[in-house]
Amino acid sequence: MFDTKIAVVLRNNLAAWQKLNVTAFLMTGIAGGHPEILGEPYKDRAGNIYNPLSIQPIIVLSADEAVMQAIHRRALERNVTASLFIAEMFATGHDAANRAVFAEYAPDDAKVVGIALRAEKKIVDKITKGATMQH
């Protein structure tokens, strides 16, 4: 049905609130980078209008720190633009602070706790190899 796949990969040792927070932030990056994934606004029987949602499914995966680093590296090697959340961003309170702390790290020392990407299915599967379904 879809030629592309959206995947969110979360580090497996995050607290529940962190998993939810990171997933939400990462998906705003995917929607911002790929606005075509948003469908039409939803409308209920009473005529209330709601925001559009993704037109395609989103898989949420889990991985340990080593696999997270490998996924990050493979995304960069394949030139797939990803949404990335690093551990230090939990200590900030707004976008400018997030970007400032993010800029202090490079791929080799970033403590990646979440990554989301959208690309061709086969590419996403290769990049996310080693991650398992989130539960």
N, C-alpha and C positions, 0 to 999 in steps of 0.2 A: 504494500500500500504506500509506503514512504521509502524514498531512496536514501533518506538521511536518518540518523538516530541522534537523540539527545540523551546524554548520560551525565549524571552527577555522581561523583565518587567522593565518599567521606572517609576520613581516617577512622579506623574501627574503635578507637579508645576515647571518643568524644562523649561528653554528657549529652543527655537527650535534648536539653535546651540548645546546646551548641550545634547538634545535628540539624535541628530545625532552623536555627538562625543562619547557619552557613548555607543550607539548601536554598532558603529564601533569597539571600544575597546573590548567590551564584546564578540563580534563575533570572534575576533581574538583568544580569549581565548578558545572558543568552538572549533574552527578549530584546534588550537594547541593541545587541549586535546582529540580531536576525529578526527584525520586526515582522517579516513575512510569516513567522510561525504563529502569530496571533490571528485568531478567527474574528468573527463578527461579535458584537456585544450580545450578551444573553438578555432575554426578556421573559419575565414570568407571566402567568395568566392575568395577574392584576395590572400588568403594564409597567412594572418596575424594571428599570434598566440596570444591568450589571456589567462589570468589565469583561472584555473578551479574554478567553483563555487560550492556551496552546492548542493548535490544531492536531498535534501529534503526541503520542505517549512519551513519557519521560521515565527512564529507568534510574533507580537510585541504587548504587553499589557501595561496597565497603572494602577497605584495604588497610593493611598495616603501613607503617611509615616507609619501609623500603619500597613497597609496591607503589605507594603514592609518589615517591621520588621518580620511580621508573615511568609512571604514567605521565608525570610532568615532563620528563625528558623526551619521551616518545612524541608527545603533542608538539613540543618545540621542534623536534627533528622533522616532523611531517608538516610543519608550518600551519598547524591548526590553531587558530586563535581561541583561547580558552578563557573562562572566568576562573580566577584563582583566589583562594582565601588562605592566608597564612596565620599561624597561631598568634602572632603579635597583634593582629587586628582585633582580637578579643579585648584588648586593653584600651582601645580607642573608643571615641564616642560619636564620631561623625566622619563624613566622606573625606574631607581634607586631611584629617589625622590618619585615616586608613591609607590614603595614597602616600602620605609622608613616610609612614613606617614601612609600607610595602617597598618603597624606593630604596630602603636601606639594605635590601637583600638581593642576591642574584640566584639563579636557578640551583647552584651548587650548595647554597647554605639556607635557602628558604625552607621554613618548617611548614610544609603544605598540609593543611587539614581538610581542604576541599578543592575539587576541581570539577568544572562542568564544561562540556563541549558539545558541539553539533557539527557533524560532518557526515560523509557517506558512511553507510552502515559498516562496511568492511573495515574502513579506516578506524572508526570508533571501537570496533571489536578488537582490532590489533593494538590500539593505544591502551585500552582498558584491560588488557590481558592480565590475569592474576587477581583481579578484583572479583568479589562475590556479591550476590544479591544482598541488599541491606535487609535486616530483620530486627 
